[in-house]
């Protein structure tokens, strides 16, 4: 599988749910373990990303590539950052 874009998980995590062959009927077993995930773009996640699991399920190979075009020509509705940088003080309340 190859995906392109900016993937944002603001309050959760980016990933794929955990499945085991015992959770599904046999007709879906082919989807439990996949060969390769190629991500072209950016992943922003509040939590840990998870696309492979310790039991051998998920994506066996994961390739991540940064797409420089996204910095200059982002997709519609992409949050922007100001070019006017300044220090901000943070304090827990």
PDB file of N, CA, C and O in Angstrom:
ATOM      1  N   UNK A   1       0.837  -1.153   0.000  1.00  0.00           N
ATOM      2  CA  UNK A   1       0.000   0.000   0.000  1.00  0.00           C
ATOM      3  C   UNK A   1       0.894   1.230   0.000  1.00  0.00           C
ATOM      4  O   UNK A   1       1.905   1.272   0.701  1.00  0.00           O
ATOM      5  N   UNK A   2       0.519   2.230  -0.787  1.00  0.00           N
ATOM      6  CA  UNK A   2       1.250   3.495  -0.821  1.00  0.00           C
ATOM      7  C   UNK A   2       0.254   4.624  -0.596  1.00  0.00           C
ATOM      8  O   UNK A   2      -0.765   4.716  -1.281  1.00  0.00           O
ATOM      9  N   UNK A   3       0.564   5.491   0.382  1.00  0.00           N
ATOM     10  CA  UNK A   3      -0.303   6.627   0.680  1.00  0.00           C
ATOM     11  C   UNK A   3       0.494   7.918   0.591  1.00  0.00           C
ATOM     12  O   UNK A   3       1.677   7.950   0.931  1.00  0.00           O
ATOM     13  N   UNK A   4      -0.154   8.978   0.134  1.00  0.00           N
ATOM     14  CA  UNK A   4       0.469  10.298  -0.011  1.00  0.00           C
ATOM     15  C   UNK A   4      -0.381  11.310   0.742  1.00  0.00           C
ATOM     16  O   UNK A   4      -1.606  11.293   0.619  1.00  0.00           O
ATOM     17  N   UNK A   5       0.244  12.194   1.524  1.00  0.00           N
ATOM     18  CA  UNK A   5      -0.514  13.248   2.184  1.00  0.00           C
ATOM     19  C   UNK A   5       0.058  13.646   3.522  1.00  0.00           C
ATOM     20  O   UNK A   5       1.160  13.251   3.902  1.00  0.00           O
ATOM     21  N   UNK A   6      -0.728  14.446   4.228  1.00  0.00           N
ATOM     22  CA  UNK A   6      -0.411  14.858   5.587  1.00  0.00           C
ATOM     23  C   UNK A   6      -1.448  14.181   6.480  1.00  0.00           C
ATOM     24  O   UNK A   6      -2.648  14.414   6.331  1.00  0.00           O
ATOM     25  N   UNK A   7      -0.991  13.352   7.398  1.00  0.00           N
ATOM     26  CA  UNK A   7      -1.880  12.576   8.240  1.00  0.00           C
ATOM     27  C   UNK A   7      -1.753  13.081   9.677  1.00  0.00           C
ATOM     28  O   UNK A   7      -0.688  12.962  10.284  1.00  0.00           O
ATOM     29  N   UNK A   8      -2.836  13.645  10.223  1.00  0.00           N
ATOM     30  CA  UNK A   8      -2.806  14.287  11.533  1.00  0.00           C
ATOM     31  C   UNK A   8      -3.745  13.559  12.486  1.00  0.00           C
ATOM     32  O   UNK A   8      -4.920  13.349  12.183  1.00  0.00           O
ATOM     33  N   UNK A   9      -3.207  13.177  13.647  1.00  0.00           N
ATOM     34  CA  UNK A   9      -4.010  12.599  14.719  1.00  0.00           C
ATOM     35  C   UNK A   9      -3.802  13.499  15.939  1.00  0.00           C
ATOM     36  O   UNK A   9      -2.893  13.272  16.737  1.00  0.00           O
ATOM     37  N   UNK A  10      -4.637  14.505  16.073  1.00  0.00           N
ATOM     38  CA  UNK A  10      -4.445  15.533  17.088  1.00  0.00           C
ATOM     39  C   UNK A  10      -4.612  15.007  18.507  1.00  0.00           C
ATOM     40  O   UNK A  10      -3.816  15.339  19.386  1.00  0.00           O
ATOM     41  N   UNK A  11      -5.632  14.196  18.742  1.00  0.00           N
ATOM     42  CA  UNK A  11      -5.875  13.754  20.107  1.00  0.00           C
ATOM     43  C   UNK A  11      -5.766  12.233  20.269  1.00  0.00           C
ATOM     44  O   UNK A  11      -6.061  11.703  21.340  1.00  0.00           O
ATOM     45  N   UNK A  12      -5.364  11.563  19.258  1.00  0.00           N
ATOM     46  CA  UNK A  12      -5.229  10.111  19.334  1.00  0.00           C
ATOM     47  C   UNK A  12      -3.895   9.680  18.771  1.00  0.00           C
ATOM     48  O   UNK A  12      -2.864  10.293  19.048  1.00  0.00           O
ATOM     49  N   UNK A  13      -3.916   8.632  17.985  1.00  0.00           N
ATOM     50  CA  UNK A  13      -2.679   8.177  17.352  1.00  0.00           C
ATOM     51  C   UNK A  13      -2.956   7.767  15.914  1.00  0.00           C
ATOM     52  O   UNK A  13      -4.086   7.454  15.537  1.00  0.00           O
ATOM     53  N   UNK A  14      -1.899   7.778  15.130  1.00  0.00           N
ATOM     54  CA  UNK A  14      -1.956   7.359  13.733  1.00  0.00           C
ATOM     55  C   UNK A  14      -1.559   5.902  13.695  1.00  0.00           C
ATOM     56  O   UNK A  14      -0.553   5.516  14.290  1.00  0.00           O
ATOM     57  N   UNK A  15      -2.329   5.093  13.010  1.00  0.00           N
ATOM     58  CA  UNK A  15      -1.935   3.703  12.925  1.00  0.00           C
ATOM     59  C   UNK A  15      -3.008   2.815  12.357  1.00  0.00           C
ATOM     60  O   UNK A  15      -3.978   3.269  11.750  1.00  0.00           O
ATOM     61  N   UNK A  16      -2.809   1.580  12.567  1.00  0.00           N
ATOM     62  CA  UNK A  16      -3.696   0.541  12.097  1.00  0.00           C
ATOM     63  C   UNK A  16      -4.113  -0.272  13.301  1.00  0.00           C
ATOM     64  O   UNK A  16      -3.282  -0.583  14.155  1.00  0.00           O
ATOM     65  N   UNK A  17      -5.375  -0.619  13.386  1.00  0.00           N
ATOM     66  CA  UNK A  17      -5.860  -1.399  14.510  1.00  0.00           C
ATOM     67  C   UNK A  17      -5.176  -2.760  14.552  1.00  0.00           C
ATOM     68  O   UNK A  17      -4.747  -3.291  13.528  1.00  0.00           O
ATOM     69  N   UNK A  18      -5.086  -3.310  15.758  1.00  0.00           N
ATOM     70  CA  UNK A  18      -4.521  -4.638  15.950  1.00  0.00           C
ATOM     71  C   UNK A  18      -5.579  -5.682  15.604  1.00  0.00           C
ATOM     72  O   UNK A  18      -6.711  -5.606  16.080  1.00  0.00           O
ATOM     73  N   UNK A  19      -5.213  -6.640  14.790  1.00  0.00           N
ATOM     74  CA  UNK A  19      -6.087  -7.748  14.454  1.00  0.00           C
ATOM     75  C   UNK A  19      -5.287  -9.034  14.577  1.00  0.00           C
ATOM     76  O   UNK A  19      -4.080  -9.046  14.336  1.00  0.00           O
ATOM     77  N   UNK A  20      -5.940 -10.084  14.940  1.00  0.00           N
ATOM     78  CA  UNK A  20      -5.308 -11.396  14.871  1.00  0.00           C
ATOM     79  C   UNK A  20      -6.239 -12.304  14.083  1.00  0.00           C
ATOM     80  O   UNK A  20      -7.432 -12.024  13.960  1.00  0.00           O
ATOM     81  N   UNK A  21      -5.705 -13.370  13.561  1.00  0.00           N
ATOM     82  CA  UNK A  21      -6.524 -14.261  12.739  1.00  0.00           C
ATOM     83  C   UNK A  21      -7.655 -14.881  13.544  1.00  0.00           C
ATOM     84  O   UNK A  21      -8.672 -15.274  12.971  1.00  0.00           O
ATOM     85  N   UNK A  22      -7.504 -14.977  14.850  1.00  0.00           N
ATOM     86  CA  UNK A  22      -8.580 -15.553  15.663  1.00  0.00           C
ATOM     87  C   UNK A  22      -9.744 -14.570  15.843  1.00  0.00           C
ATOM     88  O   UNK A  22     -10.848 -14.985  16.195  1.00  0.00           O
ATOM     89  N   UNK A  23      -9.504 -13.248  15.602  1.00  0.00           N
ATOM     90  CA  UNK A  23     -10.555 -12.249  15.757  1.00  0.00           C
ATOM     91  C   UNK A  23     -11.502 -12.209  14.567  1.00  0.00           C
ATOM     92  O   UNK A  23     -12.633 -11.739  14.691  1.00  0.00           O
ATOM     93  N   UNK A  24     -11.058 -12.692  13.428  1.00  0.00           N
ATOM     94  CA  UNK A  24     -11.819 -12.546  12.197  1.00  0.00           C
ATOM     95  C   UNK A  24     -12.163 -13.900  11.596  1.00  0.00           C
ATOM     96  O   UNK A  24     -11.548 -14.915  11.923  1.00  0.00           O
ATOM     97  N   UNK A  25     -13.132 -13.897  10.734  1.00  0.00           N
ATOM     98  CA  UNK A  25     -13.412 -15.128  10.006  1.00  0.00           C
ATOM     99  C   UNK A  25     -12.324 -15.331   8.961  1.00  0.00           C
ATOM    100  O   UNK A  25     -11.648 -14.372   8.589  1.00  0.00           O
ATOM    101  N   UNK A  26     -12.145 -16.529   8.490  1.00  0.00           N
ATOM    102  CA  UNK A  26     -11.039 -16.873   7.601  1.00  0.00           C
ATOM    103  C   UNK A  26     -11.033 -16.092   6.293  1.00  0.00           C
ATOM    104  O   UNK A  26      -9.979 -15.967   5.670  1.00  0.00           O
ATOM    105  N   UNK A  27     -12.169 -15.565   5.858  1.00  0.00           N
ATOM    106  CA  UNK A  27     -12.184 -14.816   4.602  1.00  0.00           C
ATOM    107  C   UNK A  27     -11.402 -13.501   4.702  1.00  0.00           C
ATOM    108  O   UNK A  27     -11.035 -12.926   3.677  1.00  0.00           O
ATOM    109  N   UNK A  28     -11.141 -13.017   5.931  1.00  0.00           N
ATOM    110  CA  UNK A  28     -10.408 -11.774   6.121  1.00  0.00           C
ATOM    111  C   UNK A  28      -8.968 -11.977   6.563  1.00  0.00           C
ATOM    112  O   UNK A  28      -8.259 -10.998   6.792  1.00  0.00           O
ATOM    113  N   UNK A  29      -8.519 -13.204   6.688  1.00  0.00           N
ATOM    114  CA  UNK A  29      -7.161 -13.484   7.136  1.00  0.00           C
ATOM    115  C   UNK A  29      -6.101 -12.803   6.272  1.00  0.00           C
ATOM    116  O   UNK A  29      -5.038 -12.439   6.774  1.00  0.00           O
ATOM    117  N   UNK A  30      -6.377 -12.626   4.985  1.00  0.00           N
ATOM    118  CA  UNK A  30      -5.391 -12.016   4.086  1.00  0.00           C
ATOM    119  C   UNK A  30      -5.107 -10.555   4.452  1.00  0.00           C
ATOM    120  O   UNK A  30      -4.078 -10.016   4.043  1.00  0.00           O
ATOM    121  N   UNK A  31      -5.994  -9.906   5.211  1.00  0.00           N
ATOM    122  CA  UNK A  31      -5.805  -8.502   5.569  1.00  0.00           C
ATOM    123  C   UNK A  31      -5.087  -8.318   6.902  1.00  0.00           C
ATOM    124  O   UNK A  31      -4.713  -7.196   7.244  1.00  0.00           O
ATOM    125  N   UNK A  32      -4.889  -9.381   7.654  1.00  0.00           N
ATOM    126  CA  UNK A  32      -4.248  -9.284   8.961  1.00  0.00           C
ATOM    127  C   UNK A  32      -2.782  -8.918   8.809  1.00  0.00           C
ATOM    128  O   UNK A  32      -2.289  -8.033   9.509  1.00  0.00           O
ATOM    129  N   UNK A  33      -2.088  -9.577   7.917  1.00  0.00           N
ATOM    130  CA  UNK A  33      -0.682  -9.295   7.650  1.00  0.00           C
ATOM    131  C   UNK A  33      -0.542  -8.799   6.221  1.00  0.00           C
ATOM    132  O   UNK A  33      -0.973  -9.458   5.275  1.00  0.00           O
ATOM    133  N   UNK A  34       0.065  -7.632   6.080  1.00  0.00           N
ATOM    134  CA  UNK A  34       0.273  -7.035   4.760  1.00  0.00           C
ATOM    135  C   UNK A  34       1.769  -6.897   4.520  1.00  0.00           C
ATOM    136  O   UNK A  34       2.554  -6.856   5.468  1.00  0.00           O
ATOM    137  N   UNK A  35       2.163  -6.825   3.250  1.00  0.00           N
ATOM    138  CA  UNK A  35       3.584  -6.786   2.917  1.00  0.00           C
ATOM    139  C   UNK A  35       4.256  -5.462   3.249  1.00  0.00           C
ATOM    140  O   UNK A  35       5.215  -5.433   4.020  1.00  0.00           O
ATOM    141  N   UNK A  36       3.761  -4.355   2.671  1.00  0.00           N
ATOM    142  CA  UNK A  36       4.506  -3.110   2.772  1.00  0.00           C
ATOM    143  C   UNK A  36       3.579  -1.903   2.835  1.00  0.00           C
ATOM    144  O   UNK A  36       2.549  -1.864   2.162  1.00  0.00           O
ATOM    145  N   UNK A  37       3.958  -0.909   3.656  1.00  0.00           N
ATOM    146  CA  UNK A  37       3.287   0.385   3.709  1.00  0.00           C
ATOM    147  C   UNK A  37       4.314   1.451   3.377  1.00  0.00           C
ATOM    148  O   UNK A  37       5.321   1.584   4.073  1.00  0.00           O
ATOM    149  N   UNK A  38       4.067   2.213   2.318  1.00  0.00           N
ATOM    150  CA  UNK A  38       4.926   3.326   1.942  1.00  0.00           C
ATOM    151  C   UNK A  38       4.148   4.612   2.180  1.00  0.00           C
ATOM    152  O   UNK A  38       3.086   4.823   1.595  1.00  0.00           O
ATOM    153  N   UNK A  39       4.684   5.468   3.042  1.00  0.00           N
ATOM    154  CA  UNK A  39       4.059   6.751   3.352  1.00  0.00           C
ATOM    155  C   UNK A  39       4.908   7.859   2.741  1.00  0.00           C
ATOM    156  O   UNK A  39       6.087   7.998   3.066  1.00  0.00           O
ATOM    157  N   UNK A  40       4.305   8.644   1.857  1.00  0.00           N
ATOM    158  CA  UNK A  40       4.984   9.786   1.244  1.00  0.00           C
ATOM    159  C   UNK A  40       4.276  11.025   1.761  1.00  0.00           C
ATOM    160  O   UNK A  40       3.126  11.275   1.401  1.00  0.00           O
ATOM    161  N   UNK A  41       4.943  11.801   2.596  1.00  0.00           N
ATOM    162  CA  UNK A  41       4.337  12.987   3.167  1.00  0.00           C
ATOM    163  C   UNK A  41       4.761  13.179   4.604  1.00  0.00           C
ATOM    164  O   UNK A  41       5.946  13.086   4.925  1.00  0.00           O
ATOM    165  N   UNK A  42       3.795  13.447   5.474  1.00  0.00           N
ATOM    166  CA  UNK A  42       4.067  13.757   6.865  1.00  0.00           C
ATOM    167  C   UNK A  42       3.041  13.075   7.758  1.00  0.00           C
ATOM    168  O   UNK A  42       1.853  13.034   7.440  1.00  0.00           O
ATOM    169  N   UNK A  43       3.511  12.544   8.870  1.00  0.00           N
ATOM    170  CA  UNK A  43       2.622  11.975   9.883  1.00  0.00           C
ATOM    171  C   UNK A  43       2.812  12.793  11.160  1.00  0.00           C
ATOM    172  O   UNK A  43       3.927  12.914  11.666  1.00  0.00           O
ATOM    173  N   UNK A  44       1.721  13.350  11.675  1.00  0.00           N
ATOM    174  CA  UNK A  44       1.732  14.106  12.928  1.00  0.00           C
ATOM    175  C   UNK A  44       0.785  13.376  13.861  1.00  0.00           C
ATOM    176  O   UNK A  44      -0.405  13.251  13.571  1.00  0.00           O
ATOM    177  N   UNK A  45       1.307  12.896  14.978  1.00  0.00           N
ATOM    178  CA  UNK A  45       0.488  12.091  15.870  1.00  0.00           C
ATOM    179  C   UNK A  45       0.743  12.474  17.321  1.00  0.00           C
ATOM    180  O   UNK A  45       1.889  12.655  17.733  1.00  0.00           O
ATOM    181  N   UNK A  46      -0.336  12.595  18.092  1.00  0.00           N
ATOM    182  CA  UNK A  46      -0.221  12.888  19.511  1.00  0.00           C
ATOM    183  C   UNK A  46       0.346  11.687  20.264  1.00  0.00           C
ATOM    184  O   UNK A  46       1.037  11.848  21.270  1.00  0.00           O
ATOM    185  N   UNK A  47       0.058  10.511  19.784  1.00  0.00           N
ATOM    186  CA  UNK A  47       0.556   9.284  20.410  1.00  0.00           C
ATOM    187  C   UNK A  47       1.514   8.559  19.479  1.00  0.00           C
ATOM    188  O   UNK A  47       1.832   9.040  18.391  1.00  0.00           O
ATOM    189  N   UNK A  48       1.956   7.422  19.913  1.00  0.00           N
ATOM    190  CA  UNK A  48       2.876   6.612  19.116  1.00  0.00           C
ATOM    191  C   UNK A  48       2.168   6.086  17.880  1.00  0.00           C
ATOM    192  O   UNK A  48       1.001   5.698  17.943  1.00  0.00           O
ATOM    193  N   UNK A  49       2.868   6.072  16.763  1.00  0.00           N
ATOM    194  CA  UNK A  49       2.286   5.503  15.551  1.00  0.00           C
ATOM    195  C   UNK A  49       2.432   3.988  15.598  1.00  0.00           C
ATOM    196  O   UNK A  49       3.425   3.465  16.104  1.00  0.00           O
ATOM    197  N   UNK A  50       1.440   3.294  15.070  1.00  0.00           N
ATOM    198  CA  UNK A  50       1.492   1.837  15.108  1.00  0.00           C
ATOM    199  C   UNK A  50       0.934   1.234  13.836  1.00  0.00           C
ATOM    200  O   UNK A  50      -0.272   1.282  13.595  1.00  0.00           O
ATOM    201  N   UNK A  51       1.806   0.668  13.028  1.00  0.00           N
ATOM    202  CA  UNK A  51       1.365   0.018  11.798  1.00  0.00           C
ATOM    203  C   UNK A  51       1.868  -1.420  11.700  1.00  0.00           C
ATOM    204  O   UNK A  51       1.587  -2.115  10.724  1.00  0.00           O
ATOM    205  N   UNK A  52       2.613  -1.865  12.715  1.00  0.00           N
ATOM    206  CA  UNK A  52       3.068  -3.260  12.789  1.00  0.00           C
ATOM    207  C   UNK A  52       3.023  -3.679  14.248  1.00  0.00           C
ATOM    208  O   UNK A  52       3.227  -2.861  15.145  1.00  0.00           O
ATOM    209  N   UNK A  53       2.756  -4.959  14.483  1.00  0.00           N
ATOM    210  CA  UNK A  53       2.589  -5.435  15.845  1.00  0.00           C
ATOM    211  C   UNK A  53       3.590  -6.538  16.156  1.00  0.00           C
ATOM    212  O   UNK A  53       4.085  -7.218  15.257  1.00  0.00           O
ATOM    213  N   UNK A  54       3.882  -6.705  17.441  1.00  0.00           N
ATOM    214  CA  UNK A  54       4.912  -7.655  17.870  1.00  0.00           C
ATOM    215  C   UNK A  54       4.564  -9.112  17.560  1.00  0.00           C
ATOM    216  O   UNK A  54       5.448  -9.969  17.561  1.00  0.00           O
ATOM    217  N   UNK A  55       3.285  -9.403  17.294  1.00  0.00           N
ATOM    218  CA  UNK A  55       2.922 -10.779  16.959  1.00  0.00           C
ATOM    219  C   UNK A  55       3.114 -11.076  15.470  1.00  0.00           C
ATOM    220  O   UNK A  55       2.755 -12.156  15.001  1.00  0.00           O
ATOM    221  N   UNK A  56       3.686 -10.108  14.720  1.00  0.00           N
ATOM    222  CA  UNK A  56       3.969 -10.334  13.301  1.00  0.00           C
ATOM    223  C   UNK A  56       2.876  -9.871  12.366  1.00  0.00           C
ATOM    224  O   UNK A  56       3.019 -10.003  11.151  1.00  0.00           O
ATOM    225  N   UNK A  57       1.778  -9.326  12.893  1.00  0.00           N
ATOM    226  CA  UNK A  57       0.708  -8.829  12.037  1.00  0.00           C
ATOM    227  C   UNK A  57       0.936  -7.355  11.723  1.00  0.00           C
ATOM    228  O   UNK A  57       1.810  -6.712  12.302  1.00  0.00           O
ATOM    229  N   UNK A  58       0.150  -6.841  10.813  1.00  0.00           N
ATOM    230  CA  UNK A  58       0.319  -5.458  10.377  1.00  0.00           C
ATOM    231  C   UNK A  58       1.155  -5.428   9.111  1.00  0.00           C
ATOM    232  O   UNK A  58       1.157  -6.381   8.332  1.00  0.00           O
ATOM    233  N   UNK A  59       1.862  -4.330   8.914  1.00  0.00           N
ATOM    234  CA  UNK A  59       2.721  -4.193   7.734  1.00  0.00           C
ATOM    235  C   UNK A  59       4.119  -4.703   8.062  1.00  0.00           C
ATOM    236  O   UNK A  59       4.732  -4.261   9.033  1.00  0.00           O
ATOM    237  N   UNK A  60       4.620  -5.630   7.254  1.00  0.00           N
ATOM    238  CA  UNK A  60       5.934  -6.231   7.486  1.00  0.00           C
ATOM    239  C   UNK A  60       7.074  -5.243   7.226  1.00  0.00           C
ATOM    240  O   UNK A  60       8.074  -5.247   7.943  1.00  0.00           O
ATOM    241  N   UNK A  61       6.925  -4.398   6.202  1.00  0.00           N
ATOM    242  CA  UNK A  61       7.927  -3.398   5.853  1.00  0.00           C
ATOM    243  C   UNK A  61       7.253  -2.041   5.809  1.00  0.00           C
ATOM    244  O   UNK A  61       6.181  -1.891   5.224  1.00  0.00           O
ATOM    245  N   UNK A  62       7.890  -1.044   6.434  1.00  0.00           N
ATOM    246  CA  UNK A  62       7.345   0.309   6.435  1.00  0.00           C
ATOM    247  C   UNK A  62       8.395   1.280   5.927  1.00  0.00           C
ATOM    248  O   UNK A  62       9.509   1.337   6.447  1.00  0.00           O
ATOM    249  N   UNK A  63       8.031   2.039   4.910  1.00  0.00           N
ATOM    250  CA  UNK A  63       8.931   3.025   4.324  1.00  0.00           C
ATOM    251  C   UNK A  63       8.281   4.404   4.449  1.00  0.00           C
ATOM    252  O   UNK A  63       7.131   4.589   4.050  1.00  0.00           O
ATOM    253  N   UNK A  64       9.015   5.365   5.000  1.00  0.00           N
ATOM    254  CA  UNK A  64       8.507   6.715   5.182  1.00  0.00           C
ATOM    255  C   UNK A  64       9.376   7.693   4.400  1.00  0.00           C
ATOM    256  O   UNK A  64      10.600   7.696   4.529  1.00  0.00           O
ATOM    257  N   UNK A  65       8.722   8.526   3.584  1.00  0.00           N
ATOM    258  CA  UNK A  65       9.426   9.528   2.791  1.00  0.00           C
ATOM    259  C   UNK A  65       8.785  10.888   3.018  1.00  0.00           C
ATOM    260  O   UNK A  65       7.562  11.026   2.975  1.00  0.00           O
ATOM    261  N   UNK A  66       9.622  11.892   3.259  1.00  0.00           N
ATOM    262  CA  UNK A  66       9.151  13.256   3.406  1.00  0.00           C
ATOM    263  C   UNK A  66       8.964  13.862   2.022  1.00  0.00           C
ATOM    264  O   UNK A  66       9.838  13.730   1.165  1.00  0.00           O
ATOM    265  N   UNK A  67       7.838  14.524   1.796  1.00  0.00           N
ATOM    266  CA  UNK A  67       7.554  15.152   0.508  1.00  0.00           C
ATOM    267  C   UNK A  67       7.787  16.653   0.635  1.00  0.00           C
ATOM    268  O   UNK A  67       6.976  17.344   1.252  1.00  0.00           O
ATOM    269  N   UNK A  68       8.872  17.177   0.068  1.00  0.00           N
ATOM    270  CA  UNK A  68       9.212  18.601   0.177  1.00  0.00           C
ATOM    271  C   UNK A  68       8.176  19.498  -0.473  1.00  0.00           C
ATOM    272  O   UNK A  68       8.049  20.662  -0.091  1.00  0.00           O
ATOM    273  N   UNK A  69       7.438  18.991  -1.438  1.00  0.00           N
ATOM    274  CA  UNK A  69       6.408  19.801  -2.105  1.00  0.00           C
ATOM    275  C   UNK A  69       5.307  20.230  -1.130  1.00  0.00           C
ATOM    276  O   UNK A  69       4.669  21.262  -1.340  1.00  0.00           O
ATOM    277  N   UNK A  70       5.081  19.460  -0.081  1.00  0.00           N
ATOM    278  CA  UNK A  70       4.041  19.802   0.882  1.00  0.00           C
ATOM    279  C   UNK A  70       4.357  21.101   1.625  1.00  0.00           C
ATOM    280  O   UNK A  70       3.440  21.789   2.074  1.00  0.00           O
ATOM    281  N   UNK A  71       5.634  21.446   1.761  1.00  0.00           N
ATOM    282  CA  UNK A  71       6.015  22.689   2.437  1.00  0.00           C
ATOM    283  C   UNK A  71       5.645  23.906   1.602  1.00  0.00           C
ATOM    284  O   UNK A  71       5.334  24.959   2.159  1.00  0.00           O
ATOM    285  N   UNK A  72       5.671  23.788   0.314  1.00  0.00           N
ATOM    286  CA  UNK A  72       5.415  24.934  -0.565  1.00  0.00           C
ATOM    287  C   UNK A  72       4.032  24.907  -1.200  1.00  0.00           C
ATOM    288  O   UNK A  72       3.503  25.950  -1.583  1.00  0.00           O
ATOM    289  N   UNK A  73       3.452  23.736  -1.314  1.00  0.00           N
ATOM    290  CA  UNK A  73       2.134  23.606  -1.939  1.00  0.00           C
ATOM    291  C   UNK A  73       1.306  22.574  -1.166  1.00  0.00           C
ATOM    292  O   UNK A  73       1.062  21.471  -1.654  1.00  0.00           O
ATOM    293  N   UNK A  74       0.876  22.948   0.052  1.00  0.00           N
ATOM    294  CA  UNK A  74       0.127  21.975   0.869  1.00  0.00           C
ATOM    295  C   UNK A  74      -1.285  21.766   0.334  1.00  0.00           C
ATOM    296  O   UNK A  74      -1.811  22.617  -0.383  1.00  0.00           O
ATOM    297  N   UNK A  75      -1.898  20.641   0.677  1.00  0.00           N
ATOM    298  CA  UNK A  75      -3.273  20.387   0.251  1.00  0.00           C
ATOM    299  C   UNK A  75      -4.238  21.369   0.932  1.00  0.00           C
ATOM    300  O   UNK A  75      -3.880  21.980   1.939  1.00  0.00           O
ATOM    301  N   UNK A  76      -5.446  21.525   0.399  1.00  0.00           N
ATOM    302  CA  UNK A  76      -6.425  22.421   1.016  1.00  0.00           C
ATOM    303  C   UNK A  76      -6.713  22.044   2.464  1.00  0.00           C
ATOM    304  O   UNK A  76      -6.678  20.867   2.823  1.00  0.00           O
ATOM    305  N   UNK A  77      -6.995  23.037   3.288  1.00  0.00           N
ATOM    306  CA  UNK A  77      -7.355  22.889   4.701  1.00  0.00           C
ATOM    307  C   UNK A  77      -6.215  22.421   5.587  1.00  0.00           C
ATOM    308  O   UNK A  77      -6.451  21.992   6.716  1.00  0.00           O
ATOM    309  N   UNK A  78      -4.976  22.495   5.097  1.00  0.00           N
ATOM    310  CA  UNK A  78      -3.820  22.149   5.920  1.00  0.00           C
ATOM    311  C   UNK A  78      -3.559  23.301   6.890  1.00  0.00           C
ATOM    312  O   UNK A  78      -3.481  24.452   6.460  1.00  0.00           O
ATOM    313  N   UNK A  79      -3.422  23.019   8.193  1.00  0.00           N
ATOM    314  CA  UNK A  79      -3.118  24.107   9.137  1.00  0.00           C
ATOM    315  C   UNK A  79      -1.808  24.793   8.758  1.00  0.00           C
ATOM    316  O   UNK A  79      -0.856  24.139   8.334  1.00  0.00           O
ATOM    317  N   UNK A  80      -1.770  26.085   8.910  1.00  0.00           N
ATOM    318  CA  UNK A  80      -0.574  26.837   8.551  1.00  0.00           C
ATOM    319  C   UNK A  80       0.138  27.334   9.796  1.00  0.00           C
ATOM    320  O   UNK A  80      -0.453  27.427  10.872  1.00  0.00           O
ATOM    321  N   UNK A  81       1.403  27.650   9.636  1.00  0.00           N
ATOM    322  CA  UNK A  81       2.204  28.240  10.705  1.00  0.00           C
ATOM    323  C   UNK A  81       2.611  29.637  10.262  1.00  0.00           C
ATOM    324  O   UNK A  81       2.807  29.891   9.074  1.00  0.00           O
ATOM    325  N   UNK A  82       2.732  30.517  11.204  1.00  0.00           N
ATOM    326  CA  UNK A  82       3.112  31.892  10.899  1.00  0.00           C
ATOM    327  C   UNK A  82       4.599  31.952  10.553  1.00  0.00           C
ATOM    328  O   UNK A  82       5.398  31.187  11.095  1.00  0.00           O
ATOM    329  N   UNK A  83       4.964  32.851   9.660  1.00  0.00           N
ATOM    330  CA  UNK A  83       6.383  33.072   9.351  1.00  0.00           C
ATOM    331  C   UNK A  83       7.001  34.040  10.338  1.00  0.00           C
ATOM    332  O   UNK A  83       8.213  34.258  10.317  1.00  0.00           O
ATOM    333  N   UNK A  84       6.177  34.630  11.209  1.00  0.00           N
ATOM    334  CA  UNK A  84       6.640  35.547  12.253  1.00  0.00           C
ATOM    335  C   UNK A  84       6.880  34.728  13.522  1.00  0.00           C
ATOM    336  O   UNK A  84       5.960  34.508  14.309  1.00  0.00           O
ATOM    337  N   UNK A  85       8.115  34.282  13.712  1.00  0.00           N
ATOM    338  CA  UNK A  85       8.425  33.419  14.845  1.00  0.00           C
ATOM    339  C   UNK A  85       8.705  34.248  16.081  1.00  0.00           C
ATOM    340  O   UNK A  85       9.314  35.314  15.994  1.00  0.00           O
ATOM    341  N   UNK A  86       8.262  33.765  17.236  1.00  0.00           N
ATOM    342  CA  UNK A  86       8.567  34.406  18.506  1.00  0.00           C
ATOM    343  C   UNK A  86       8.513  33.355  19.602  1.00  0.00           C
ATOM    344  O   UNK A  86       7.908  32.298  19.426  1.00  0.00           O
ATOM    345  N   UNK A  87       9.145  33.647  20.735  1.00  0.00           N
ATOM    346  CA  UNK A  87       9.105  32.720  21.863  1.00  0.00           C
ATOM    347  C   UNK A  87       7.807  32.914  22.621  1.00  0.00           C
ATOM    348  O   UNK A  87       7.342  34.039  22.806  1.00  0.00           O
ATOM    349  N   UNK A  88       7.238  31.829  23.049  1.00  0.00           N
ATOM    350  CA  UNK A  88       6.016  31.856  23.861  1.00  0.00           C
ATOM    351  C   UNK A  88       6.300  31.112  25.157  1.00  0.00           C
ATOM    352  O   UNK A  88       6.942  30.062  25.159  1.00  0.00           O
ATOM    353  N   UNK A  89       5.813  31.670  26.253  1.00  0.00           N
ATOM    354  CA  UNK A  89       5.980  31.022  27.541  1.00  0.00           C
ATOM    355  C   UNK A  89       4.815  30.085  27.777  1.00  0.00           C
ATOM    356  O   UNK A  89       3.657  30.453  27.582  1.00  0.00           O
ATOM    357  N   UNK A  90       5.131  28.867  28.199  1.00  0.00           N
ATOM    358  CA  UNK A  90       4.083  27.873  28.440  1.00  0.00           C
ATOM    359  C   UNK A  90       4.034  27.593  29.941  1.00  0.00           C
ATOM    360  O   UNK A  90       5.064  27.510  30.611  1.00  0.00           O
ATOM    361  N   UNK A  91       2.829  27.453  30.441  1.00  0.00           N
ATOM    362  CA  UNK A  91       2.670  27.185  31.856  1.00  0.00           C
ATOM    363  C   UNK A  91       1.485  26.246  32.049  1.00  0.00           C
ATOM    364  O   UNK A  91       0.411  26.464  31.489  1.00  0.00           O
ATOM    365  N   UNK A  92       1.689  25.209  32.840  1.00  0.00           N
ATOM    366  CA  UNK A  92       0.587  24.296  33.124  1.00  0.00           C
ATOM    367  C   UNK A  92      -0.349  24.956  34.112  1.00  0.00           C
ATOM    368  O   UNK A  92       0.092  25.651  35.027  1.00  0.00           O
ATOM    369  N   UNK A  93      -1.660  24.739  33.928  1.00  0.00           N
ATOM    370  CA  UNK A  93      -2.629  25.367  34.804  1.00  0.00           C
ATOM    371  C   UNK A  93      -3.262  24.366  35.722  1.00  0.00           C
ATOM    372  O   UNK A  93      -4.111  24.727  36.537  1.00  0.00           O
TER     373      UNK A  93
END
